[in-house]
Amino acid sequence: MRNQLVSRCFVAMSLVAAFMFFGCSDDSSPVVTDDETGALSSSDDSVVESSSSSKKVSSSSAEEKSSSSSKKTKKSSSSTVEDDEMDSSSSLEKSSSSELVIVVPDQSDFTITASELDSRVAGDEVRFKGKFMLNLLGDSTVVDSSLNIYFTSISYMVGDVNSMAIANVAVNSNTILFPTQNSIDLNSMNSAYVSVNMLDPGFTECGTYSLIITVTATSGDMVFQRTEIIPFERDAAEYCRTEDTTSQQPVKAEIPMTSCQVELSTNVNPGVDLAYCVAVPAAGAATADIIFEKAGDVTNPELSAKSGSGLLFSPITNGDLPPYTDDYEVDIWPEDMNADRSPATAYVSDFKFKTIDAERLTNMIQNFNQIYVAKTPTYNAETGEGFYAFAITDATEGIDGDYTFKVKIYKVP
């Protein structure tokens, strides 16, 4: 009996030792596979069960690792675009840490704008008006030159609208200094100053033509273009006359005008004598040819004009009358457009009007670029006597709505 008890205690101790050896092995030991043969006796059933449990745990852990690796592989395969974008972003961040990265607006943020496109006849030339600007979309300001965005070229063609073809006509333009500017003014001598000569041999007939303008700009890595068309008329009566029409339509002599300038103010010297081109003080302004008065209110001051000697007024309406292109205004003076005529000055015919019948002019500050005409009661349409043209320039608002300004006056000598 004692020997059996000793034998049973020995077996129990052996089982505890085996369980501790197989069940508590460290993680760095190799995973036991089913193919491997365990050196266990058939009498150690509990040891086998413990070993089998350890095998299952290890196998399960291996399967989870394999499954996790597979899932990562699938995820990487299905998100190639996202990874590329992340790589690109990461690359940009890396480059920004080692060198300066200049961000240039793409085509969705940047545009070439065109405005004030027009044409006018000046002697035998057609001169063109219009502005091209570089702008960020949603921003009225010009693109900052630090963004490295600028115009690189401008090109012209004359299109014959009658035959839908390109006419072999030369376009005159100033040499523009590229690539240093972010605006182009077709009418400025400091910019493009574009014109076409009506006597160019490339004109084979009269009628409607068009100036086709293409401007090109760059943002450093992309190029943008804009094309605009400005129509103009080659007058048949002037350039395609026959002997019969010439004899039937005698050319009327032009009446030249001279210009002068006078400084006025609404509170000190509000009147002007047109014939002598002098200011009239407030004390004697009641009978002046034109009397300028402040109007509106303190928050919205204005300027108006009336006559103390019976003059009548009208804004010029060149754009509503033939040839519809001599639309002069402040800083676009007729004498500048008539530089090729003799004499190079303004003429009565430059200031077109429908009727001169207004006794008062209003909103002259709001219409700051308007040129006006006036006639005296003794106006003579044949000689131009008693006919005047004038415009407000350099108006400065003073105290209590008063204005100080200059008046440019045209008159027949």
C-alpha positions in Angstrom: 0.0 0.0 0.0 2.8 2.4 0.9 4.6 1.6 -2.4 1.4 2.4 -4.4 1.0 5.8 -2.6 4.6 6.7 -3.4 4.1 5.6 -7.0 1.0 7.8 -7.3 2.7 10.8 -5.8 5.6 10.4 -8.3 3.2 10.3 -11.3 1.3 13.4 -10.0 4.6 15.4 -9.6 5.6 14.3 -13.2 2.4 15.6 -14.6 2.7 19.0 -12.9 6.3 19.3 -14.2 5.2 18.5 -17.8 2.3 21.0 -17.7 4.6 23.7 -16.5 7.2 22.9 -19.2 4.7 22.8 -22.2 2.0 25.3 -21.0 4.3 28.1 -19.9 7.0 28.1 -22.6 8.2 31.7 -23.6 7.1 33.4 -26.9 10.5 33.2 -28.4 10.4 29.4 -28.8 9.5 27.9 -32.2 5.8 27.2 -33.0 5.2 23.4 -32.8 3.5 22.0 -35.9 1.3 19.0 -36.4 4.0 17.2 -38.4 6.4 17.3 -35.5 6.4 14.3 -33.2 6.3 15.0 -29.4 8.4 12.7 -27.2 5.6 11.9 -24.8 4.6 8.7 -23.2 1.2 7.3 -23.8 0.4 7.4 -20.2 0.6 11.3 -20.1 -2.8 12.0 -21.5 -3.2 15.3 -19.7 0.2 16.4 -21.0 -0.9 15.6 -24.6 -4.1 17.7 -24.1 -2.0 20.6 -22.8 0.4 20.4 -25.7 -2.4 20.2 -28.2 -4.0 23.3 -26.7 -0.7 25.1 -27.0 -0.4 24.1 -30.6 -3.9 25.4 -31.4 -3.1 28.7 -29.7 0.1 29.1 -31.7 -1.6 28.1 -34.9 -4.4 30.5 -34.3 -1.9 33.3 -33.6 -0.1 32.5 -36.9 -3.4 32.6 -38.8 -4.3 36.0 -37.3 -1.0 37.4 -38.3 -1.4 36.0 -41.8 -4.9 37.3 -42.1 -3.8 40.7 -40.8 -1.0 40.8 -43.4 -3.5 39.8 -46.1 -5.9 42.6 -45.1 -3.1 45.2 -45.2 -2.1 44.0 -48.7 -5.7 44.3 -50.0 -6.1 47.7 -48.4 -2.9 49.0 -50.1 -4.1 47.6 -53.4 -7.5 49.3 -53.3 -6.3 52.7 -52.2 -3.5 53.4 -54.8 -4.8 56.9 -55.7 -5.1 57.9 -52.0 -1.5 56.6 -51.4 -0.2 58.5 -54.4 -1.9 61.7 -53.2 -0.4 61.2 -49.7 3.0 60.5 -51.3 2.7 63.7 -53.4 1.7 65.7 -50.3 4.5 64.1 -48.4 6.9 65.0 -51.2 5.8 68.6 -51.2 6.3 68.8 -47.4 9.7 67.3 -47.8 10.7 69.7 -50.5 9.3 72.7 -48.6 11.7 71.8 -45.7 14.7 71.9 -48.1 13.8 74.6 -50.7 11.3 77.4 -51.3 8.1 76.2 -53.0 6.2 78.9 -54.9 2.5 78.1 -55.2 1.1 79.5 -58.5 -2.7 79.7 -59.1 -3.9 77.2 -61.6 -6.4 78.0 -64.4 -9.4 77.7 -62.0 -8.1 80.6 -59.9 -6.7 82.9 -62.6 -8.2 84.7 -65.6 -7.5 87.3 -68.3 -10.2 90.0 -68.3 -11.0 92.4 -71.1 -13.0 95.7 -70.9 -13.8 98.9 -72.7 -13.3 97.4 -76.1 -14.0 99.9 -78.8 -12.7 101.6 -82.0 -12.8 105.2 -83.3 -11.8 107.0 -86.5 -9.1 109.5 -86.3 -8.4 111.0 -89.7 -7.4 108.1 -91.9 -6.7 105.9 -89.0 -8.8 103.6 -86.8 -7.6 103.7 -83.2 -8.6 101.1 -80.7 -9.5 101.2 -77.1 -9.5 98.4 -74.6 -7.8 97.0 -71.5 -6.6 93.5 -70.8 -5.9 92.6 -67.1 -4.6 89.6 -65.2 -7.0 88.8 -62.2 -7.5 86.2 -59.6 -11.1 84.9 -59.8 -13.3 86.6 -57.3 -10.7 89.4 -56.7 -11.0 92.8 -58.4 -7.4 93.6 -57.9 -4.6 93.0 -60.4 -2.5 89.9 -59.9 0.5 90.6 -57.6 3.7 90.6 -59.7 5.4 88.4 -57.0 3.2 85.5 -58.2 5.2 85.5 -61.4 2.2 85.9 -63.6 2.5 88.2 -66.6 1.6 88.8 -70.3 4.1 87.4 -72.7 2.8 88.5 -76.1 0.0 90.1 -78.1 -0.9 89.5 -81.7 -3.2 91.1 -84.2 -5.1 90.3 -87.4 -7.6 92.2 -89.5 -10.7 90.2 -90.4 -12.8 91.1 -93.5 -16.3 90.5 -92.2 -17.7 90.9 -95.7 -15.9 87.9 -97.1 -15.2 86.1 -93.7 -11.4 86.1 -94.5 -8.2 87.6 -93.0 -7.3 90.9 -94.8 -3.6 91.6 -95.6 -3.6 94.8 -93.5 -0.8 95.9 -91.3 -1.6 96.7 -87.7 0.5 99.5 -86.1 1.4 99.0 -82.4 4.0 100.2 -79.9 6.6 97.6 -79.0 5.6 96.3 -75.6 8.3 95.4 -73.2 7.5 91.8 -72.2 7.5 90.1 -69.8 7.3 93.0 -67.3 3.7 93.9 -67.2 0.4 92.5 -66.0 -1.9 94.9 -68.0 -2.3 96.0 -71.6 -4.0 99.3 -72.7 -4.7 99.4 -76.4 -5.2 103.2 -76.4 -2.2 104.2 -74.2 1.0 105.4 -75.8 2.8 103.8 -72.8 1.3 100.4 -73.7 0.0 99.0 -77.0 -1.4 102.1 -78.8 -3.0 100.1 -81.6 -4.1 101.6 -84.9 -4.9 100.6 -88.5 -4.5 102.9 -91.5 -7.5 103.1 -93.7 -5.3 103.8 -96.7 -3.4 100.5 -96.3 -3.3 98.7 -99.7 -4.6 95.5 -98.0 -8.0 97.1 -97.9 -9.7 96.2 -101.2 -13.2 97.3 -100.4 -15.3 99.2 -97.9 -17.6 97.9 -95.2 -17.2 96.2 -91.8 -13.9 94.9 -90.6 -12.7 93.5 -87.3 -9.4 93.7 -85.4 -8.7 90.3 -83.9 -6.5 90.5 -80.8 -4.9 87.6 -79.0 -3.1 88.1 -75.7 -1.0 85.4 -74.1 0.0 85.2 -70.4 2.0 82.7 -68.4 2.0 81.6 -64.8 5.4 80.1 -65.1 4.2 76.5 -65.7 1.0 77.1 -67.7 0.0 79.4 -70.6 -3.3 81.2 -71.0 -4.8 83.0 -74.0 -7.7 85.3 -74.7 -9.0 86.5 -78.1 -11.2 89.5 -78.6 -12.8 91.0 -81.7 -13.3 94.7 -82.2 -15.4 95.7 -85.2 -14.7 98.9 -87.2 -16.1 100.5 -90.4 -14.3 101.5 -93.5 -16.6 104.2 -94.8 -17.6 103.8 -98.5 -18.3 107.5 -98.9 -14.8 108.3 -97.8 -12.7 105.5 -99.3 -14.8 103.9 -102.0 -16.3 106.9 -103.7 -17.0 107.1 -107.5 -16.6 110.2 -109.6 -20.4 110.7 -109.5 -20.7 110.5 -105.7 -17.8 112.8 -105.3 -19.4 115.5 -107.4 -22.7 115.1 -105.7 -21.3 115.2 -102.2 -18.9 118.1 -101.8 -16.7 117.9 -98.7 -17.6 120.4 -96.1 -14.7 122.4 -94.7 -13.7 121.4 -91.1 -13.8 124.2 -88.5 -10.7 123.9 -86.2 -10.9 124.8 -82.5 -8.4 125.9 -79.9 -8.4 124.9 -76.2 -7.6 126.5 -72.9 -8.0 125.7 -69.2 -9.2 127.6 -66.2 -9.3 126.8 -62.5 -12.6 127.3 -60.6 -14.3 126.6 -57.3 -18.0 126.6 -56.3 -17.5 129.0 -53.4 -14.9 131.5 -54.6 -14.9 131.8 -58.4 -17.7 129.6 -59.7 -18.2 131.4 -63.0 -16.4 131.3 -66.4 -16.2 133.6 -69.4 -15.9 131.2 -72.4 -14.7 133.7 -75.0 -11.8 134.9 -72.8 -11.3 131.7 -70.9 -11.2 133.4 -67.5 -12.7 132.7 -64.1 -15.5 134.9 -62.7 -15.6 135.5 -59.0 -18.8 134.7 -57.0 -19.7 138.4 -56.7 -20.1 138.8 -60.5 -20.9 135.2 -61.5 -24.6 135.8 -61.9 -24.2 136.8 -65.6 -21.3 134.5 -66.4 -21.5 132.1 -69.4 -21.4 129.1 -67.1 -22.0 129.1 -63.3 -21.0 126.0 -61.4 -22.8 125.2 -58.2 -22.5 122.6 -55.5 -25.4 120.1 -55.3 -26.5 117.0 -53.5 -25.8 116.9 -49.8 -22.8 116.5 -47.4 -22.9 112.7 -47.6 -23.4 112.7 -51.4 -22.0 116.0 -52.8 -22.5 116.8 -56.5 -21.8 119.5 -59.1 -24.2 121.2 -61.4 -24.0 124.0 -64.0 -26.2 126.6 -65.5 -25.8 129.8 -67.6 -26.2 133.4 -66.7 -26.0 134.6 -70.3 -28.5 132.4 -72.1 -26.3 129.4 -73.1 -27.9 126.0 -73.7 -26.0 122.7 -73.0 -25.8 119.0 -74.0 -23.5 116.1 -73.4 -21.8 114.9 -76.6 -23.4 111.8 -78.1 -20.7 110.7 -80.6 -21.5 107.0 -80.0 -25.1 107.5 -81.2 -24.2 109.3 -84.4 -22.1 108.4 -87.5 -19.4 107.2 -87.7 -20.3 105.9 -84.1 -16.6 105.6 -83.2 -15.3 109.1 -82.2 -16.5 108.6 -78.7 -14.2 111.2 -77.0 -14.1 111.7 -73.3 -11.8 113.2 -70.6 -8.2 112.1 -71.3 -9.2 110.9 -74.8 -9.1 114.3 -76.4 -9.8 114.9 -80.1 -6.4 116.7 -80.6 -4.6 113.5 -79.5 -6.6 111.4 -81.9 -6.1 113.9 -84.7 -2.3 113.9 -84.5 -2.0 113.0 -88.2 -4.4 115.8 -89.4 -3.3 119.3 -90.4 -3.6 121.1 -88.1 -3.4 118.5 -85.4 -6.2 119.9 -83.3 -9.8 119.5 -82.4 -12.6 120.3 -84.8 -16.2 121.3 -84.4 -17.2 118.0 -86.0 -15.4 116.1 -83.3 -18.2 117.1 -80.8 -21.4 115.5 -82.1 -24.8 116.1 -80.4 -28.4 115.6 -81.2 -29.9 118.8 -79.8 -28.5 121.5 -77.5 -31.4 122.5 -75.4 -30.7 121.8 -71.7 -30.6 124.8 -69.4 -28.9 123.0 -66.6 -26.4 120.1 -66.3 -26.5 117.8 -63.3 -24.5 114.9 -61.8 -21.2 116.2 -63.3 -19.1 114.4 -60.6 -20.8 111.1 -61.3 -20.3 111.6 -65.0 -16.7 112.7 -64.5 -15.4 111.7 -67.9 -18.2 113.4 -69.9 -17.5 116.1 -72.4 -20.3 118.8 -72.9 -21.1 121.3 -75.6 -22.7 124.7 -75.3 -24.0 127.3 -77.8 -24.8 131.0 -77.3 -28.0 132.6 -78.6 -26.0 133.9 -81.6 -24.6 130.4 -82.5 -23.8 130.1 -86.3 -23.6 126.4 -87.5 -21.8 127.4 -90.7 -18.9 129.2 -89.1 -18.9 127.6 -85.6 -19.2 131.0 -83.9 -20.8 130.7 -80.5 -20.1 127.0 -80.2 -18.1 125.6 -77.3 -17.1 122.3 -75.8 -15.9 121.8 -72.2 -15.2 119.2 -69.6 -14.5 119.0 -65.8 -11.0 117.7 -64.8 -9.2 117.2 -61.5 -12.2 117.8 -59.2 -11.5 117.9 -55.5 -14.1 117.9 -52.8 -13.7 120.6 -50.2 -15.6 121.6 -47.0 -19.4 121.4 -46.9 -19.7 119.9 -50.4 -17.8 122.6 -52.3 -15.6 121.6 -55.1 -12.3 122.9 -56.6 -11.7 121.8 -60.2 -10.4 122.7 -63.7 -12.4 123.2 -66.8 -10.9 122.5 -70.2 -12.6 124.7 -72.9 -12.7 124.3 -76.7 -13.7 127.3 -78.8 -13.6 128.6 -82.4 -10.8 131.2 -82.7 
